[in-house]
Amino acid sequence: MEELKGERKWTRNIKNVLEQDLKKDDDFKKYNYRITCDTENNERITAVISLNKYLKAFNDNNKTDVSVKDFANNQFHPDILIEEEIRTKDSSYFIPRVMIECKYNGSSATPHEILAYNYKADLHKKLYSGLRYGLLIANASYIQKTTIKFGNNFDFILALEEKPTDDEINKLVSIIKDNFKCSRELENILDSSSKKNNTLCVSIENRLTFKNVEE
């Protein structure tokens, strides 16, 4: 078995801690969810779809058995992926709720890397209604200004120690829970097929909260 090091090892550890803490949460137990990371899951998440490929696949398969993979142009391995299982009478499927990019030694992240992460977040969020996208920065005491400046598609950014403190883990778990629930609400609003079943809003606020280093 491959020995995990650096970013991959840190990502696996964070995923395991998240999994353990969410299992203990009575409020979160009502959801059918799964958490995976790129070190244990070879599944790629589609980011770009070609409608030309879709039309060809739709025609070649006589309008049956058409898979997203038949017309996906770009697919990526999320560092950490939290999905919700949707169960129907005859089958079930998973919807991405929260995707997380992990950057080890985040204080050395270049503007080019942040722009690339930010672009991936934009692509995924345009395909999956309500998807929330975050960035975890490992072994960093603060979030760089360039990360804030070029990370406008991230719904949350969190700097963590290499061995996160209890307070940092509690904060991360709280953020994941809030964004998971937010994803469900947004999907319900955006994908409702009729006014009768639609969730009607009179106010939506995208609020930023800050925790400074000295706090």
N, C-alpha and C positions, 0 to 999 in steps of 0.2 A: 504494500500500500504506500502511495506517495506521501512523504512527510510534508505537511503544510508549514510554510514559513511566512514571515512578514505580513503583508496585507491579507493574503488568503487565510492565514491562521487567525488573524485578528477578526476578520469577517465571520469565520465559522464560530468563533467564541461569542461574538455579539449575537449572532443568530440563535445560538443555544441558550444564552441568557434570556433573550426576548421570549423564546418559546417556553421556558420554564416559568417566567413571571406571568405571562398571559394565561397559562394553564391554571394558575392560582387565583386568577381574577374572576370572581363570581359573576360579575356583570358581563364579562367577555365570553363566558362559557356558552352563551346562547347562540353564538355564531359558529357556523361550520367553516373553519378556516384551516389553512396550512401555511407554514413558513418554510421556505427553502433558500439555499444560497448556491452560488455558482460552483462551489467545491463539491457539491453532492447532487446537483441536478443539471443534466445536460440539455434541458428544455430551453429553447430559444424563444424569446418573446418578439413577435412581429412589431416592427416600427414603421415600415413603409409598405403600402399596398399599391400594386399596379392594376388599374382597372382594365387595361388592355389584356393583361394576363388572366384576369378574372373572366372576361368575356370569352377568351379562347378556351379556358378550362370549363366554363359553363357549357359551351358548345360541344367540346370534345367528349364530355361525360354525359351528353344527352340530358343535361339539366339535373343530373343526380350525382351524388357522391363527390361534390365539390368541396375541397378543403381549403382553408386559409393558406396552407403551405403551397398550394398550387399557384397562388398569385402574390405571394410575399416577396418583396424585393430586398428588404434588409431585416435581419433579425439579430438580437443581442442577448447575451446572458446577463440578467440582472445580478448584482452582487447579493442583494437580499430582496426576496419577493414575498409579499403577503397576499394571498388570494382568498376569496370566499367561494365555497362550494355552493352552487345553486342546484337544488334537487327538484326534479320534475317527476311526474308519475312514472315515466318510462326510463329516464336516464338522469344524469347529472353532468355538470360542467363547472369549470372554475373561471372566475372573473378576477383579474388583477385589481387589487385595491390600493396597495402601497408598494412602491418600488424605491429601493434605497441604493445609492452609489456610495461606496466606501473608499476613502482616500487615506492611505497610511502615510505618516509623516506629512500631514496636511499643510504644515507651515511652509513646505517647499513646493506646493502646488503652483503651477504656472498659469498665467491667464489663458494660454492655449488649452490646457487641460480643463479648466473650469468652463470655457466656451464649448468644448466638446461635450462635457457632461450636460451642460445646460441645453444644448441642441438635442441630445438624446431625450431629455426630459420633455421637451416641446413636441418631438415626434410621437412619443408614446402617449402623451396626454391628449393629443388630437385624435388618436385612434380609440382610446378606452375612456368612455364617458365617466367622469368623476374621479379618475385616477389621481392619486396624490404621489408626489415625487420628492424624495429627500436626499440630503447629502450628509454623511457622517465623516467627520475629519478626525482621524486617529492621531494620538501622540502630539496633540496641539493644545496650547493653553488659551488660544483665542481664534476667532475667525478673521481671516485677512480681508482688508477692504476690497481687494480685487475680486474675491469670492462673492462678496455681497453685490458688488457692482455688476458682475457678469453672470450672476446666478439667479436672474429674475424668474426663471421657470421652476425654481425649487420652492416647495411649499414649507419646507423647514430645513434648517442647517444647524448642526450640533457639533461642537468641538468636544472631544472626549480624551481622557488620559489613555495611555496604552493599556493600563489596567483600570477600567472605569470605576469610579467611586459609587457607593450606594446611591448618593444623591443624583449622580449622572444617569445611572440606570433607571431610577424612578422617573426622572424627567423624560428619558427616551421612551419608556413604556407609556407614560401619559400622552406623549406626542403621537405615538403609534395608534393608541386607542382613539384619540380625537380624530385623527386623519382617516382611520378606517371607517368610523361612523360618518364623517363628512363625505367620504367617497360614496357611501350608500345613499345619502340624501341627495347629492348632486346627480347621481345616476337616475334616481327616481324623478327628479325634475327634468333632466335633459332628454331622457329616453321615453317619457310617457307618450303613449300613442294616441291618446284622446284627452279632450278637456275634462271629460267626466272623471277620469282616473288621475288627472294631473295634480301634482302638488303645487299650489299657487303661492308665490312669495310676494311680500310687499317690501322686504328688506333683506339685503345680503351684504355682509361686511367682511372684508378681507383684512383682519386686524393683525398687526405685527406686535410681537412681544419681544423684549430684549432683556437679557441677563448679562450685566457687565462683569468683567473679571474681578473687580473688587468686591462684588456682592457675596 
